[in-house]
Amino acid sequence: MPVRSPRYLVFSLLLACVVLWISWEMQSFFLKAAGTAWLVSLAIASPVKSEPKVNTTSGIIIGHQAPNRTGTTEFLGIRYGQAPVGGLRFAAPKRYAAPAGTVYNASEWSADCLNNKPPVSSFPNFTQPQGLRIWKNFASQNGNPSSEDCLKLNVWTKTPNKSGKKPVFIWFHGGRFTIPGPHSPFYNGQYLADAEDVVVVTPNYRLGIFGFSGAPGIEQNAALLDHRSIVEWVRDNIAGFGGDPSRIVIFGQSAGGSSVDYYSFAWKKDPIVAGLISHSGTSMSFNPNTKEYAQTLFYNVSQTIGCGGPSNDSATVLACVRAADASVVLAAAAKVPALPTIALSQATFHPTVDNVTVFSNYEELSASGSFAKIPYLLGNTDFEAGWYKLSAYAAKINLTEAQWDLFNQRAFTCPTGYSAKYRVQESVPTWRYRYHGDWDNLRLYNSSAGLGPRGSGAYHGSDTNMIFGTAEDVSGLNNSAEENATIKYIQGAWTAFASNPKKGLTKYGWPAYNTTGNTLVRLAYNNSAKPKFVAPSTYDSPCPAKNDPLPGQGAF
């Protein structure tokens, strides 16, 4: 073998290093290129979703995915009214108009409106493990913060930023005009919006003394004026969320159901909305406060907090109460004694006759057709008292089963029947239901719990779980297959009504309501998703010739 010179060996070593370096750089280049191509393909296959934005009178509102229905977008805590504080306390709401360029990230629930909640139920025989949990969720005992600055609303929709084509539901929650609602798991709009491709709106409105002050010299029923402001906001803004402003339906339960009916009398010349749905409450379900009685309630509070009473200048008293700390006003309102009734104590600060938003003669007005002639779907549950027996237990009130039946009839069944009858007299498209569902996961107590032989049954508010599809969230337990089928059927019926309020339910298979045929729809009868149709007299035969809600007073 020939001997190589040292210079040759150094040159060979340098050449080998150059070859290795070039090889490494080429390998690195191809690896980087491959990696870049993979990242690009991943980005194409899984594009980053932009946050939906809707331009409204309340600013540019940024939504986010609903937690349990990621195909649906929720927009939480949108301000529709200015903070009702200072000179706006107890007053009609003032619409909020956002300054130019305002952007709001609508990802957090707003505070509840100020309220006096009932104490946590001490009933010892709730069905385990869900009974007390359901009670707390329905009575809003879930620790939500509250504030006087609460005129805000929530929206759920599957496809925001599209042309306005979807029917729109606006929910007026119940709770004796005292208990807050939108943050309750009962009324979360994501499931209905997702299942039926509708737009769902759940607003806050003022409660108790802040919504129904009774103060002399000012507009009454600020809370009901909040409702009108909500409807106007939705009319002006809902197209951006995919909603059709010509197909707005207001629906509500208990006090909210009565509010829906009140709305049709107060705004009969310009209702804006296309349909009404009342669950367990109409304008004839209870007697509103008289103007004189409402003023005594207000002066009770004003004197308690040191602002004077009826012998003082009313404007000075009002200004003093408006300047007082909200917590002081709320605490004083909680001490005002309630009117005794045959059953449960009546709420104090609630709708007051002003002959503008609330009237004293709803039966006469109904008989004369003095309401907005727009389609109406209304009904109640089969055993409303299943809920109220818990309040009676706490108040140490003992009623017989016959007395509870009378309570059910006069607060719910009979007023619903009368309201439906008078609509039919005016050829208004009308449908009426009665809900019977008694599901294992939603039962509050059993027949052995000491509150009567029927258990909680289809109690007050239990039907809202079917409309909103929230039963599992409310109870913490799984639904049965038949329960899910019932939810699907009822959500479909409500959407059929909202999609075409005049004919949608007829196409869905429901007969238009009349007082003689088999036109009352039994829902979830024997826990079946298949509807049954019976004559209204099945339930209405004990009703008096003229509506009399007094035996049911205390339900609202």
Buried (B, 14 or more C-beta within 10 A) or exposed (E): EEEEEEEEEEEEEEEEEEEEEEEEEEEEEEEEEEEEEEEEEEEEEEEEEEEBBBEBBBBBBBBBBBEEBEEBBBBBBBBBBBBBEEEBBBBBBEBBEBEEEEEBBBEEBBBBBBBBBBEEBEBEBBBEEBBBBBBBBBBBBEEBEBBBBBBBBBBBBBBBBBEBEBBBBBBBBBBBBBBBBBBBBBBBBBBBBBBBBBBBBBBBBBBBBBBBBBBBEBBBBBBBBBBBBBBBBBBBBBBBBBBBBEBBBBBBBBBBBBBBBBBBBBBBEEBBBBBBBBBBBBBBBBBBBEBEBBBBBBBBBBBBBEBBBEEBEBEEBBBBBBEBEBEBBBBBBBEBEEEEBBBBBBBBBBBBBBEEBBBEEBBEBBBEBBBBBBBBBBBBBBBBBBBBBBBBBBEEBEBEEEBBBBBBBBBBBBBBBBBBBBBBBBEBBBBBBBBBBBBBBBBBBBEEBEBBEBBBBBBBBBBBBBBBBBBBBBBEBEBBEBBBBBBBBBBEBBBBBBBBBBBBBBEBEBBBBBBEEEBBBBBBBEBBBEBBEBBBEEBBEEBEEEBBBEBBBBBB
